[in-house]
Amino acid sequence: MRARSWRGRIADWWAPTWQWVLLAAGAAVAVYILLDERARNAPMLAFAVAALVIAAAVTSSTPMAIALMAMPGLLIIQRVGIGGTDLSVSDVSLAAAFGAAVLLGQRPYSSSLRWMLWLNFVYQFTSFITVIVNPYTANTVEWFHAWLLISGALIVGWAVGCAGYARLAFGLMLATACIIAVITIAHAIPQYATGDFGAIYLEWPFAMHKNFVGTTLAIVAVIAYINPDWVGWSRRLSGSAFLLLATAILMSQSRQAIIGLIAAVLVGVIRRQVTGRSRSVVFLLVIPAAWIVIGMVIEQIESQNEFNSVYQRLTWFRDVYHLWQESPFFGHGLRYWYQLPGEFQPPQAELEIVASTGLLGLFGFGVMWLGMLIVLWRIDPRFGTLAFAVALSRIVQAQFDLFWVAAAVSIPFVIVGISLGAMERERLSASKAESDARGAPDGEPGSPVRATRPEATATVAATAARRPPGR
């Protein structure tokens, strides 16, 4: 009986879906055949175009279809390109979602979102000076790209959350992250079996650095850990997903990811009246994780290997300091390491900002982040706790690694935008319900039923009787 019920459900689902699947498959095959010789990673590009075709086809009935379809794509950093362009799937997904959010998203924006956008504008304004001082193409392109990664991601998240798709969007992110976590664990098992307990570098389905795997999974793990009530996940589901992601993060051995996740866990404990997290979490998760990180750092220091990550970072910090002294106020431009031979992207947020945009840009960056954290801390804790935790986790991660990385920046701000959009949706729903209760005619649902006094009824009847005919 149960099997028959499931077959019926699958048939009901497949009936209106098969044509879109066929259309997407045809688009994927056509794109692959046409671009195979001229596109970079043509199979991935074909898959992305096919997903966009499905989303565009259903936009008339689901306006946020493109933005929702982009959620899994945000976690894919494989490069695609044609005609000389070189973009990640994450960038393409964010750009497509941004276009849909601008055209079809809710207006007007809430005061909290406007504050976030203005704070990003402060940084964009201060960093624009370096675009003028250092006129090269990559500098200008990256200036717009940086705006899209923060403000564009906020607007995308806002549109999705305000449209009522917060749970679906988070579910798509979590499902994609769990797939990456399973692949990481599956890759680690045979490696550990040979006695190699080193970090996990994925090569399938595409190359992923351990720090990308760790930091991305850590950001999504924050959603499962905080698990706000308005998302509607059960504790069993969120807890299982968190444990899976945490296991993969530990196997990646990404120290910055572990430290960022610790910061988010502490936020959940501080706001335990909202999250329901006990102080015992500190002992069960935070202390062991901190001990693992400290142990790895001590081991690298004691090895005296000048090429390990600790000593290499110290060398990089010194080199970036000397480079910054050559242009202290305006920097060398965004993505300067592609213009100056022998240079590299600094593995620390503030060092990257000060070398790229100078002291002026560093001031704007500090104002942006401090202001954003204050805004998110002050909003309704039911929505602000998750938003604050992911934002804090990201800036903590960036103290130990690259900051301007497509997925690592956009995903936290999409989550923040979804939280702000969901908060505004709940406010509008409550306001509408209150308005309906006050303004609905008597006898209709939502309006108070007013008692009619007998003497008032008699007065109205007498007045009607005295009224001349025809009036």
C-alpha positions as CSV (number, residue, x, y, z in Angstrom):
1,M,0.0,0.0,0.0
2,R,2.8,2.4,0.9
3,A,4.8,1.5,-2.2
4,R,1.7,2.2,-4.3
5,S,1.3,5.6,-2.6
6,W,4.9,6.5,-3.3
7,R,4.5,5.5,-7.0
8,G,1.5,7.8,-7.2
9,R,3.4,10.7,-5.7
10,I,6.3,10.2,-8.1
11,A,3.9,10.0,-11.1
12,D,2.2,13.2,-9.9
13,W,5.6,15.0,-9.6
14,W,6.9,13.7,-12.9
15,A,3.9,14.6,-15.0
16,P,4.5,18.3,-15.1
17,T,8.3,18.0,-14.8
18,W,9.4,15.8,-17.7
19,Q,9.1,18.5,-20.3
20,W,11.4,20.8,-18.4
21,V,13.9,18.0,-17.8
22,L,13.9,17.2,-21.5
23,L,14.3,20.9,-22.4
24,A,17.2,21.2,-20.0
25,A,18.9,18.1,-21.4
26,G,18.5,19.3,-24.9
27,A,20.0,22.7,-23.9
28,A,22.9,21.0,-22.2
29,V,23.7,18.8,-25.2
30,A,23.4,21.7,-27.6
31,V,25.7,24.0,-25.5
32,Y,28.3,21.2,-25.1
33,I,28.4,20.4,-28.8
34,L,28.6,24.1,-29.8
35,L,31.1,25.2,-27.2
36,D,33.2,22.0,-26.6
37,E,36.1,23.3,-28.6
38,R,35.9,27.0,-27.6
39,A,34.8,27.0,-24.0
40,R,36.6,26.2,-20.8
41,N,35.0,23.3,-18.9
42,A,32.3,23.0,-21.5
43,P,30.5,20.2,-19.6
44,M,30.1,22.4,-16.5
45,L,29.1,25.4,-18.6
46,A,26.5,23.2,-20.4
47,F,25.1,22.1,-17.0
48,A,24.9,25.7,-15.8
49,V,23.1,26.8,-18.9
50,A,20.6,23.9,-18.6
51,A,19.8,24.8,-15.0
52,L,19.3,28.4,-16.1
53,V,16.9,27.3,-18.9
54,I,14.7,25.4,-16.4
55,A,14.7,28.3,-14.0
56,A,13.9,30.8,-16.7
57,A,11.0,28.6,-18.0
58,V,9.3,28.5,-14.6
59,T,9.9,32.1,-13.7
60,S,6.4,33.1,-14.8
61,S,4.9,30.9,-12.1
62,T,7.8,31.2,-9.6
63,P,9.5,34.6,-9.9
64,M,12.5,33.6,-7.7
65,A,13.2,30.4,-9.7
66,I,16.5,31.7,-11.1
67,A,17.7,32.8,-7.7
68,L,16.7,29.5,-6.1
69,M,18.4,27.5,-8.8
70,A,21.5,29.6,-8.1
71,M,21.8,28.5,-4.5
72,P,23.6,25.2,-5.2
73,G,25.8,27.0,-7.8
74,L,27.1,29.4,-5.2
75,L,29.1,26.5,-3.7
76,I,30.8,25.5,-7.1
77,I,34.1,27.3,-7.8
78,Q,35.0,25.5,-11.0
79,R,36.0,27.9,-13.7
80,V,34.0,28.3,-16.8
81,G,34.5,30.7,-19.7
82,I,34.1,31.6,-23.3
83,G,35.3,34.4,-25.4
84,G,38.2,35.2,-23.1
85,T,36.2,35.4,-19.9
86,D,37.2,33.4,-16.9
87,L,34.5,33.1,-14.3
88,S,33.6,30.6,-11.6
89,V,30.2,28.9,-11.6
90,S,29.6,30.7,-8.3
91,D,30.1,34.1,-10.0
92,V,27.8,33.2,-12.8
93,S,25.1,31.9,-10.5
94,L,25.3,35.0,-8.3
95,A,25.1,37.3,-11.3
96,A,22.0,35.5,-12.7
97,A,20.3,35.5,-9.3
98,F,21.1,39.2,-8.9
99,G,19.4,40.1,-12.2
100,A,16.3,38.2,-11.1
101,A,16.3,39.7,-7.6
102,V,16.5,43.3,-9.0
103,L,13.8,42.8,-11.5
104,L,11.4,40.6,-9.5
105,G,12.3,41.1,-5.8
106,Q,10.3,42.8,-3.1
107,R,10.4,46.6,-2.7
108,P,11.0,48.7,-0.7
109,Y,14.0,47.4,1.2
110,S,13.9,47.3,5.0
111,S,15.9,49.8,7.0
112,S,18.3,47.0,8.1
113,L,19.0,46.1,4.5
114,R,19.5,49.7,3.5
115,W,22.0,50.1,6.4
116,M,23.9,47.1,5.1
117,L,24.0,48.4,1.6
118,W,25.1,51.9,2.7
119,L,27.9,50.4,4.8
120,N,29.1,48.5,1.8
121,F,28.9,51.7,-0.2
122,V,31.3,53.3,2.3
123,Y,33.9,50.7,1.4
124,Q,33.2,50.8,-2.3
125,F,33.7,54.6,-2.2
126,T,37.0,54.5,-0.3
127,S,38.3,51.7,-2.6
128,F,37.2,53.6,-5.7
129,I,40.2,55.9,-5.2
130,T,42.6,53.1,-6.0
131,V,40.7,52.4,-9.2
132,I,41.5,56.0,-10.3
133,V,45.1,56.0,-9.1
134,N,45.9,52.6,-10.6
135,P,44.1,52.5,-14.0
136,Y,44.2,48.9,-15.3
137,T,41.3,46.7,-16.4
138,A,41.5,44.1,-13.6
139,N,41.3,46.8,-11.0
140,T,38.0,48.2,-12.4
141,V,36.5,44.8,-13.0
142,E,37.3,43.6,-9.5
143,W,35.8,46.8,-8.0
144,F,32.4,45.9,-9.5
145,H,32.9,42.2,-8.6
146,A,33.5,43.1,-4.9
147,W,30.3,45.1,-4.9
148,L,28.4,42.1,-6.4
149,L,29.8,39.7,-3.8
150,I,28.5,41.8,-0.9
151,S,25.6,44.1,-1.9
152,G,24.6,41.8,-4.8
153,A,24.5,38.8,-2.5
154,L,22.5,40.8,0.1
155,I,19.9,41.7,-2.5
156,V,19.6,38.2,-3.8
157,G,19.1,36.8,-0.3
158,W,16.6,39.5,0.6
159,A,14.5,38.7,-2.5
160,V,14.5,35.0,-1.7
161,G,13.7,35.4,2.0
162,C,11.0,38.1,1.4
163,A,9.3,35.8,-1.2
164,G,9.0,33.1,1.4
165,Y,11.7,30.7,0.1
166,A,14.1,30.8,3.1
167,R,13.6,27.2,4.0
168,L,14.0,26.0,0.4
169,A,17.1,28.1,-0.2
170,F,18.8,27.0,2.9
171,G,17.8,23.4,2.1
172,L,19.5,23.6,-1.3
173,M,22.6,25.0,0.2
174,L,22.7,22.4,3.0
175,A,22.1,19.5,0.5
176,T,24.9,20.7,-1.7
177,A,27.3,21.1,1.3
178,C,26.4,17.7,2.5
179,I,27.2,16.2,-0.9
180,I,30.7,17.8,-0.7
181,A,31.1,16.6,2.9
182,V,30.3,13.0,1.8
183,I,32.8,13.2,-1.0
184,T,35.4,14.5,1.4
185,I,34.8,11.7,3.9
186,A,34.8,9.1,1.1
187,H,38.1,10.5,-0.2
188,A,39.6,10.5,3.4
189,I,38.8,6.9,4.2
190,P,41.2,5.2,1.7
191,Q,43.8,7.9,2.4
192,Y,43.7,7.2,6.1
193,A,43.8,3.5,5.5
194,T,47.3,3.9,4.0
195,G,48.5,5.7,7.1
196,D,48.3,9.2,5.5
197,F,46.4,11.5,7.9
198,G,47.1,14.7,6.0
199,A,44.7,17.3,4.8
200,I,42.1,16.3,2.1
201,Y,42.4,17.8,-1.3
202,L,39.5,16.8,-3.6
203,E,40.0,16.1,-7.3
204,W,36.5,14.9,-8.1
205,P,34.1,16.0,-9.3
206,F,36.4,19.0,-9.7
207,A,39.5,20.2,-7.9
208,M,38.8,21.8,-4.5
209,H,41.4,23.1,-2.1
210,K,41.2,22.0,1.5
211,N,40.6,25.6,2.7
212,F,37.7,26.1,0.2
213,V,36.1,22.9,1.4
214,G,36.6,23.8,5.1
215,T,35.5,27.4,5.0
216,T,32.5,26.8,2.7
217,L,31.2,23.8,4.7
218,A,31.8,25.8,7.9
219,I,29.6,28.7,6.8
220,V,26.7,26.3,5.8
221,A,27.2,24.3,9.0
222,V,26.3,27.5,10.9
223,I,22.8,27.4,9.4
224,A,22.4,23.8,10.7
225,Y,23.8,24.7,14.1
226,I,21.7,27.8,14.8
227,N,18.7,26.3,13.1
228,P,16.3,29.2,13.6
229,D,12.7,28.4,14.3
230,W,11.5,30.2,11.1
231,V,13.4,27.7,8.9
232,G,11.3,24.8,10.2
233,W,13.9,22.1,10.4
234,S,13.7,19.4,13.0
235,R,16.5,19.1,15.5
236,R,17.3,15.6,14.2
237,L,17.8,16.8,10.7
238,S,19.8,19.9,11.6
239,G,21.9,18.0,14.2
240,S,22.7,15.1,11.7
241,A,23.7,17.6,9.0
242,F,25.9,19.6,11.4
243,L,27.8,16.5,12.6
244,L,28.3,15.4,8.9
245,L,29.7,18.8,8.0
246,A,31.8,19.1,11.1
247,T,33.4,15.8,10.4
248,A,34.3,16.8,6.9
249,I,35.7,20.2,8.2
250,L,38.0,18.4,10.6
251,M,39.2,16.0,7.8
252,S,39.9,19.0,5.6
253,Q,42.2,20.3,8.4
254,S,41.4,23.9,7.5
255,R,42.3,25.8,10.6
256,Q,40.6,29.0,9.6
257,A,37.4,27.1,9.0
258,I,37.5,25.5,12.5
259,I,38.3,28.8,14.2
260,G,35.4,30.5,12.3
261,L,33.0,27.8,13.2
262,I,34.1,28.1,16.9
263,A,33.2,31.8,16.7
264,A,29.7,31.0,15.4
265,V,29.2,28.3,18.0
266,L,30.0,30.8,20.8
267,V,27.4,33.2,19.3
268,G,24.9,30.4,19.5
269,V,25.8,29.8,23.2
270,I,25.6,33.5,24.0
271,R,22.1,33.7,22.3
272,R,21.0,30.4,23.9
273,Q,17.6,31.9,24.7
274,V,17.0,31.9,21.0
275,T,19.0,28.9,19.8
276,G,18.4,26.7,22.8
277,R,22.1,25.7,22.9
278,S,23.6,24.8,26.2
279,R,26.9,25.9,27.7
280,S,28.0,22.3,27.5
281,V,28.5,22.8,23.8
282,V,31.5,24.8,24.6
283,F,33.1,21.8,26.3
284,L,31.9,19.3,23.7
285,L,32.8,21.2,20.5
286,V,34.8,24.4,21.1
287,I,37.5,23.2,23.5
288,P,38.4,20.0,21.4
289,A,38.3,22.0,18.2
290,A,40.5,24.7,19.7
291,W,42.9,22.1,21.0
292,I,43.2,20.5,17.5
293,V,44.0,23.9,15.9
294,I,46.6,24.8,18.6
295,G,48.2,21.3,18.3
296,M,48.5,21.7,14.5
297,V,50.1,25.1,14.8
298,I,52.6,24.0,17.5
299,E,53.5,21.0,15.4
300,Q,54.3,23.2,12.4
301,I,56.3,25.6,14.5
302,E,58.4,22.9,16.1
303,S,59.1,21.3,12.7
304,Q,61.3,24.3,11.8
305,N,60.2,23.8,8.2
306,E,60.4,27.2,6.6
307,F,58.0,26.1,3.8
308,N,55.0,25.0,6.0
309,S,52.0,27.3,6.2
310,V,52.9,29.0,9.5
311,Y,56.4,30.1,8.4
312,Q,55.3,30.8,4.9
313,R,52.6,33.1,6.2
314,L,55.1,35.0,8.3
315,T,57.3,35.5,5.2
316,W,54.3,36.7,3.2
317,F,53.2,39.1,5.9
318,R,56.7,40.7,5.8
319,D,56.7,40.9,2.0
320,V,53.2,42.5,1.9
321,Y,54.3,45.1,4.6
322,H,57.3,46.1,2.4
323,L,55.0,46.4,-0.7
324,W,52.5,48.5,1.2
325,Q,55.2,51.0,2.2
326,E,55.6,51.8,-1.5
327,S,52.0,53.2,-1.7
328,P,50.6,53.5,1.8
329,F,47.6,55.7,1.2
330,F,46.0,54.4,-2.0
331,G,47.5,50.9,-2.5
332,H,48.5,49.1,-5.7
333,G,45.0,48.4,-6.9
334,L,42.6,45.5,-6.6
335,R,44.1,42.2,-7.9
336,Y,47.5,43.9,-8.1
337,W,49.2,40.5,-7.9
338,Y,48.2,39.8,-11.5
339,Q,49.9,43.1,-12.5
340,L,53.1,43.0,-10.5
341,P,55.5,40.0,-11.3
342,G,56.2,37.8,-8.4
343,E,53.4,39.1,-6.1
344,F,50.6,37.0,-4.6
345,Q,47.2,37.5,-3.0
346,P,47.9,38.2,0.7
347,P,46.4,35.4,3.0
348,Q,44.8,37.8,5.5
349,A,41.9,40.2,5.0
350,E,43.3,43.5,6.4
351,L,46.7,43.0,4.7
352,E,45.0,42.3,1.4
353,I,42.9,45.5,1.8
354,V,45.7,47.8,2.9
355,A,48.1,46.5,0.1
356,S,45.3,46.9,-2.5
357,T,43.5,50.0,-1.5
358,G,45.8,51.7,1.1
359,L,44.9,53.2,4.4
360,L,41.9,54.9,3.0
361,G,40.4,51.6,1.8
362,L,41.3,49.9,5.1
363,F,39.4,52.6,6.9
364,G,36.3,51.9,4.8
365,F,36.7,48.2,5.2
366,G,36.8,48.5,9.0
367,V,33.7,50.8,9.0
368,M,31.8,48.4,6.8
369,W,32.5,45.3,8.9
370,L,32.0,47.0,12.3
371,G,28.8,48.7,11.2
372,M,27.4,45.5,9.7
373,L,28.0,43.5,12.8
374,I,26.4,46.2,15.0
375,V,23.3,46.3,12.7
376,L,22.9,42.5,12.7
377,W,23.4,42.2,16.5
378,R,20.6,44.8,17.1
379,I,17.9,43.3,15.0
380,D,15.4,40.7,16.2
381,P,17.5,37.9,17.6
382,R,15.3,35.2,16.0
383,F,16.6,36.4,12.6
384,G,19.8,38.3,13.6
385,T,21.5,35.5,15.4
386,L,22.1,33.5,12.3
387,A,23.0,36.6,10.2
388,F,25.4,37.8,12.9
389,A,27.0,34.3,13.3
390,V,27.7,33.7,9.6
391,A,29.1,37.3,9.2
392,L,31.3,37.0,12.2
393,S,32.5,33.5,11.1
394,R,33.5,34.8,7.7
395,I,35.5,37.8,9.0
396,V,37.2,35.5,11.6
397,Q,38.1,33.0,8.8
398,A,39.6,35.9,6.8
399,Q,42.1,36.7,9.6
400,F,43.9,33.5,8.6
401,D,43.3,33.2,4.9
402,L,42.3,35.0,1.6
403,F,39.2,37.2,1.9
404,W,38.1,38.1,-1.7
405,V,37.2,34.6,-2.8
406,A,33.9,34.3,-4.7
407,A,32.0,31.7,-2.8
408,A,33.5,32.4,0.6
409,V,32.2,36.0,0.5
410,S,28.9,35.7,-1.4
411,I,27.5,32.7,0.6
412,P,27.6,34.4,4.0
413,F,26.0,37.6,2.6
414,V,23.3,35.6,0.8
415,I,22.5,34.0,4.2
416,V,22.4,37.4,5.8
417,G,20.1,38.7,3.1
418,I,17.7,35.7,3.4
419,S,17.5,36.3,7.2
420,L,16.7,40.0,6.7
421,G,14.1,39.2,4.0
422,A,12.4,36.5,6.1
423,M,12.2,39.0,9.0
424,E,10.6,41.6,6.7
425,R,8.2,39.0,5.4
426,E,7.1,38.1,8.9
427,R,6.7,41.8,9.8
428,L,4.6,42.5,6.7
429,S,2.4,39.4,7.4
430,A,1.8,40.5,11.0
431,S,1.0,44.0,9.9
432,K,-1.4,42.8,7.3
433,A,-3.1,40.5,9.8
434,E,-3.5,43.4,12.2
435,S,-4.8,45.6,9.5
436,D,-7.3,43.0,8.4
437,A,-8.5,42.6,12.0
438,R,-9.1,46.3,12.3
439,G,-10.6,47.1,9.0
440,A,-12.7,44.0,8.0
441,P,-16.5,44.6,7.8
442,D,-18.6,43.2,10.6
443,G,-19.3,39.5,10.4
444,E,-16.2,38.7,8.3
445,P,-13.4,36.6,9.6
446,G,-10.7,38.7,11.4
447,S,-13.1,41.5,12.5
448,P,-14.5,41.9,16.0
449,V,-18.2,41.2,16.2
450,R,-19.9,44.3,17.6
451,A,-23.0,43.8,19.8
452,T,-26.1,45.7,18.7
453,R,-28.2,47.3,21.5
454,P,-32.0,46.8,21.2
455,E,-32.7,50.5,21.6
456,A,-30.3,51.4,18.8
457,T,-32.1,48.9,16.5
458,A,-35.5,50.4,17.4
459,T,-34.2,53.9,16.6
460,V,-32.9,52.9,13.2
461,A,-36.3,51.2,12.4
462,A,-38.3,54.3,13.4
463,T,-36.1,56.6,11.3
464,A,-36.6,54.3,8.3
465,A,-40.3,54.3,8.8
466,R,-40.5,58.2,8.8
467,R,-38.3,58.5,5.7
468,P,-40.4,59.6,2.6
469,P,-40.8,56.9,-0.1
470,G,-38.1,56.9,-2.8
471,R,-35.3,57.9,-0.4
